[in-house]
Every structure is written in structure tokens, then in C-alpha cells.
Amino acid sequence: MKNLFINLSVLLLSIVGTAQSVKFNNPIITDKYTGDPAALVYQDKVYLYAGHDEAPNDFNFYKMNEWLVYSSSDMKKWESHPVPLKVTDFKWAKSDAWASQVIERNGKFYWYVTVEHGTVPGKSIGVAVADNPLGPFKDALGKALITNDMTKFSDISWDDIDPTVFIDTDGQAYLFWGNTACHYAKLKENMTEIDGEIYHIKLPNFTEAPWIHKHNGWYYLSYAYEFPEKIAYAMSKSITGPWKFKGILNELAGNSNTNHQSIIDFKGQSYFIYHNGASKPNGGSFRRSVCVDKLFYNKDGTMKRVVMTSGGIQ
């Protein structure tokens, strides 16, 4: 009986010790509310770019005037850096630092952003450029790359949002974007001009937030699906399609109507970066927080459903 009591005591202490050792690494950014994450892997570091959710507690819409940047060498510890880009850096824009992405080409860093245009009604896409991933960034064009009057696949004023850029192995760059309609176009080598016409991709229940990545010869187009948003994806052997729908990748993000993803490979592991509204006490759809969990593939190339965790990357 004495031995049984001792064994039970040891087991209890082990359980308590394990519980105390659990680390809650999600959200990964806690100094500010952040949304719409986009990650860049460059020289053994991950650079995370996100919009800054500045909405006060009683304000029920987005208030976003700048983008933020963080960096990490291990996906667990994240360093905050000075604000690299604001809406006011685009003289032709008037508001809304919405979803964006940074990509490197020939030693330059190009930042594709969503803003509200100052004179052309509706959302638009601008491009900023810098000599290093931390900036400072400046307007690369002095005008918008994409304006709402350039696309006619949808009648809404906010269909030209959420840019994602991919440079294929042959050097050709592509820009994907959209809300309710998914658009794509080639980019010229200077990364600041559209090369040819704008195309439209039909995807089931496409809402917004397209993201392109490539893994083991497959192209993946993930996107926000329905509203409130899940993340779904399609696969293709060509970046121009045809795309075959593969289903849901990520379920509803906690306490947030939107769900915006970034998918990267870093040091032999794939990661799914997203936002939710779970930060206490005032998190929500307009005060979001960036999180990260591991992503895994099946043998046939399909992606396993992402399990969102509080523990994050341990």
C-alpha cells in the first residue's frame, strides 16, 4: 500500500510538472494587435510582415494605418523592428493598410500592399521597395499598380485587395489578388509593371486572401473560403492552372471573421502562419493576433488539415 501511494505521488507530481512546463507560444506577436500575416524566408531568418490593428475596443471596423515587421531565427522568438511602411508613404493613397506581401528579387525587396486610393474609387494595390527586408521602404511607382477600374470580374469596390506574389523557377513573376473574384497577371522583371492581361480564376466559394506556394513540384493556391472564413486550397502542376480544388485546410480562426494565411518552408519544416482574435482581453475581428503552427503534407502532395494550437511552435 505504501509503494502504491509513493507511485501515485510520483505520477501526480509528473503530471503537475508537465502541465507547468507547457508553453503557450500562440499568438507569436503580443506587443501589438496584428493581422494579415505574410512571411519571407531570407538568409536563415523569417521576416514577418503584418498590418497593425489599431481599432479601439468600442470601434467595430478596421483601423489600420501602417504595416509592421518582425524577424525570427527559430519561429519561437520574434524580434520587433521599427515601423517600415505607412499608408502616408503612398501620396496617392488615403487610408487602410490592409493585407500585403514582401518578396525579394535581385537584392531588392518589393512590398505589395492594399490601400484605399485617393482619387480612383475603391481599393488598390501599390508597390514599395527597399534595399533590405527591414526597410525603410518607399513608394516604387508614385502611383498604384492595380486600381479598381482595371478589373471587371466583380462590381464591388474592394475586389482589388490581398496581393500575393510568386517568382517561378523560370524567373517569371506572378501577382495574384482579389475579393469575391481571384485575379492574376504576370509581372515584368522590374516587378513594378503588369505584363499582359489580367486573368480570372474560378474557385469554389472564393472570398479573399490568395496565397501561392510551391512544394515538391506542385503549385498550391490557398485562399479564404466563405464568410466567416475558413482556408481552402487548390493544386496544379502549372501556376496558370488548371486548378483542382482539394478542400478545407484550416477551420474558422477563433473569435475572428477573417482568416488570412501565409505558408512557408524554413529549415526543413513547413509552417502555416495565420491570425485569430483570441488575445485577451480585447481581441476580436478588428483586433487580431498572428499565430503559427506546423504544416504537413500527405504522400500524394495534398496538405493535412492544420491543427491550430495555443502551444504553437515548442
KASULGI-V805022 format. One record per pair of residues at least 24 apart in sequence whose C-alpha atoms are under 10 Angstrom apart, sorted by the first residue. I is the first residue (numbers start at 1). J is the second residue. If there is no record, write none. Layout:
I J
I J
//
This chain:
22 310
22 311
22 314
23 310
23 311
23 312
23 313
23 314
24 309
24 310
24 311
24 312
24 313
24 314
25 75
25 76
25 77
25 291
25 292
25 293
25 309
25 310
25 311
25 312
25 313
25 314
26 76
26 275
26 276
26 278
26 279
26 289
26 290
26 291
26 292
26 293
26 308
26 309
26 310
26 311
26 312
26 313
27 274
27 275
27 276
27 277
27 278
27 279
27 288
27 289
27 290
27 291
27 292
27 309
27 310
27 311
27 312
28 75
28 76
28 77
28 78
28 273
28 275
28 289
28 290
28 291
28 292
28 310
28 311
28 312
28 313
29 70
29 77
29 78
29 79
29 80
29 279
29 288
29 289
29 290
29 291
30 78
30 279
30 289
30 290
31 80
31 289
32 68
32 287
32 288
32 289
32 290
33 275
33 277
33 279
33 282
33 283
33 284
33 286
33 287
33 288
33 289
33 290
34 64
34 67
34 68
34 275
34 276
34 277
34 286
34 287
34 288
34 289
34 290
34 291
35 64
35 67
35 68
35 98
35 99
35 258
35 259
35 260
35 261
35 274
35 275
35 276
35 277
35 285
35 286
35 287
35 288
35 289
35 290
35 291
36 67
36 98
36 99
36 100
36 101
36 162
36 209
36 258
36 259
36 260
36 261
36 262
36 273
36 274
36 275
36 276
36 288
36 289
36 290
37 68
37 69
37 99
37 100
37 101
37 259
37 260
37 261
37 262
37 263
37 273
37 274
37 275
37 289
37 290
37 291
37 292
38 69
38 99
38 100
38 101
38 102
38 103
38 164
38 211
38 260
38 261
38 262
38 263
38 264
38 273
38 274
38 290
39 69
39 70
39 71
39 101
39 102
39 103
39 261
39 262
39 263
39 264
39 271
39 272
39 273
40 71
40 101
40 102
40 103
40 104
40 133
40 262
40 263
40 264
40 265
40 266
41 71
41 72
41 73
41 103
41 104
41 133
41 264
41 265
41 266
41 267
42 103
42 104
42 133
42 266
43 73
44 72
44 73
44 74
44 266
44 267
45 71
45 72
45 73
45 74
45 75
45 266
45 267
46 70
46 71
46 72
46 73
46 74
46 75
46 78
46 133
46 264
46 265
46 266
47 71
47 72
47 73
47 75
47 78
47 79
47 102
47 133
47 134
48 72
48 78
48 79
48 80
48 101
48 102
48 133
48 134
48 262
48 273
48 290
49 84
49 99
49 100
49 101
49 102
49 111
49 133
49 134
50 97
50 98
50 99
50 100
50 101
50 275
50 289
50 290
51 86
51 96
51 97
51 98
51 99
51 100
51 113
51 288
52 83
52 97
52 98
52 286
52 287
52 288
52 289
53 97
53 98
53 285
53 286
53 287
53 288
53 289
54 286
54 287
54 288
55 286
55 287
55 288
56 282
56 286
56 287
57 281
57 282
57 283
57 284
57 286
57 287
58 282
59 286
59 287
60 284
60 285
60 286
60 287
61 285
61 286
61 287
62 96
62 97
62 98
62 285
62 286
62 287
63 95
63 96
63 97
63 98
63 286
63 287
64 95
64 96
64 97
64 98
64 115
64 286
65 94
65 95
65 96
65 97
65 98
65 115
66 95
66 96
66 97
66 98
67 97
67 98
67 99
67 100
67 113
68 134
69 133
69 134
69 135
70 134
71 133
71 134
73 266
73 267
74 266
74 267
74 313
74 314
75 266
75 271
75 292
75 293
75 312
75 313
75 314
76 292
76 312
76 313
76 314
77 313
81 134
81 135
82 134
82 135
82 136
83 134
83 135
83 136
83 137
84 130
84 133
84 134
84 135
84 136
84 137
84 138
85 111
85 113
85 128
85 129
85 134
85 135
85 136
85 137
85 138
85 139
86 137
86 138
87 113
87 114
87 115
87 116
87 126
89 128
89 137
89 138
89 139
89 142
90 115
90 117
90 118
90 126
90 127
90 128
90 138
90 139
90 140
90 141
90 142
90 143
90 144
91 117
91 118
91 139
91 142
91 143
92 116
92 117
92 118
92 119
92 120
92 126
92 142
92 143
92 144
93 117
93 118
93 119
93 120
93 123
93 124
93 125
93 126
93 143
93 144
94 118
94 119
95 123
96 123
98 123
98 125
98 161
98 162
98 163
99 125
99 161
99 162
99 163
99 164
99 209
99 260
100 125
100 126
100 127
100 161
100 162
100 163
100 164
100 165
100 177
100 209
101 127
101 162
101 163
101 164
101 165
101 211
101 262
102 127
102 128
102 129
102 133
102 163
102 164
102 165
103 129
103 133
103 164
103 165
103 166
103 167
103 191
104 129
104 130
104 131
104 132
104 133
104 166
104 167
104 191
105 167
105 171
105 173
105 189
105 190
105 191
106 131
106 189
106 190
107 131
107 132
107 133
108 132
108 133
108 191
109 133
109 134
109 135
109 137
109 191
110 137
110 138
110 139
110 140
110 165
110 190
110 191
110 192
111 135
111 137
111 138
111 139
111 140
111 163
111 164
111 165
111 191
112 145
112 161
112 162
112 163
112 164
112 165
112 175
112 191
112 192
113 144
113 145
113 161
113 162
113 163
113 164
114 144
114 146
114 158
114 160
114 161
114 162
114 163
114 177
115 144
115 147
115 158
115 160
115 161
115 162
116 147
116 148
116 157
116 158
116 160
116 161
117 143
117 144
117 146
117 147
117 148
120 144
120 147
120 148
120 149
121 147
121 148
121 149
121 157
121 158
122 147
122 148
122 149
122 156
122 157
122 158
122 159
122 160
122 161
123 147
123 148
123 149
123 156
123 157
123 158
123 159
123 160
123 161
124 148
124 149
124 150
124 157
124 158
124 159
124 160
124 161
124 162
124 163
125 160
125 161
125 162
125 163
125 177
126 163
126 192
127 191
127 192
127 193
128 192
129 191
129 192
140 191
140 192
141 192
141 193
144 192
145 192
145 193
145 194
146 177
146 193
146 194
150 198
151 178
151 181
151 183
151 198
151 199
151 200
152 181
152 200
153 178
153 180
153 181
153 182
153 183
153 199
153 200
153 201
154 178
154 179
154 180
154 181
154 182
155 180
155 181
156 180
156 181
159 183
159 207
159 208
160 208
161 208
161 209
161 210
162 208
162 209
162 210
162 211
162 260
163 208
163 209
163 210
163 211
164 209
164 210
164 211
164 212
164 213
164 262
165 191
165 210
165 211
165 212
165 213
166 211
166 212
166 213
166 214
166 239
167 191
167 212
167 213
168 213
168 214
168 219
168 239
174 212
174 239
174 240
175 211
175 212
176 200
176 201
176 209
176 210
176 211
176 212
176 221
177 208
177 209
177 210
177 211
177 223
178 206
178 207
178 208
178 209
178 210
178 223
179 206
179 207
179 208
179 209
179 210
179 223
179 224
180 205
180 206
180 207
180 208
180 224
180 225
180 226
181 205
181 206
181 207
181 208
182 206
182 207
182 208
182 209
182 210
182 223
183 210
184 240
185 240
186 240
199 240
201 240
201 241
201 242
201 243
202 242
202 243
203 232
203 233
203 234
203 243
203 244
203 245
204 232
204 233
204 234
204 245
204 247
205 229
205 232
206 231
206 232
206 233
207 231
207 258
208 258
208 259
208 260
209 258
209 259
209 260
209 261
209 262
210 260
210 261
210 262
211 260
211 261
211 262
211 263
212 239
212 262
212 263
213 239
213 262
213 263
213 264
213 265
214 239
214 263
214 264
214 265
215 264
215 265
215 270
215 297
215 301
216 301
217 301
218 301
218 302
219 243
219 301
220 244
220 245
220 246
220 263
220 301
220 302
220 303
221 245
222 246
222 247
222 248
222 249
222 250
222 260
222 261
222 262
222 263
223 248
223 249
223 259
223 260
223 261
223 262
224 248
224 249
224 250
224 252
224 258
224 259
224 260
224 261
225 249
225 250
225 251
225 252
225 258
225 259
226 258
227 252
227 257
227 258
227 259
228 252
228 253
228 255
228 256
228 257
228 258
228 259
229 253
229 256
229 257
229 258
229 259
229 260
230 257
230 258
230 259
230 260
231 258
231 259
231 260
231 261
231 274
231 305
231 306
232 305
233 302
233 303
234 302
235 301
235 302
235 303
246 302
246 303
247 302
247 303
247 305
248 303
248 304
248 305
248 306
249 295
249 302
249 303
249 304
249 305
249 306
249 307
250 274
250 304
250 305
250 306
250 307
250 308
251 305
251 306
251 307
251 308
252 276
252 308
253 277
253 278
253 285
253 308
254 278
254 279
254 283
254 284
254 285
254 288
254 308
255 279
255 283
255 284
255 285
255 286
255 287
255 288
256 283
256 284
256 285
256 286
256 287
256 288
256 289
257 284
257 285
257 286
258 284
258 285
258 286
258 288
259 285
259 288
260 290
261 290
261 291
261 292
262 292
263 292
263 294
263 295
264 294
264 295
265 294
265 295
269 294
269 295
269 296
270 294
270 295
270 296
270 297
271 295
271 296
271 306
271 313
272 296
272 306
272 307
272 308
273 308
274 308
276 308
278 310
//
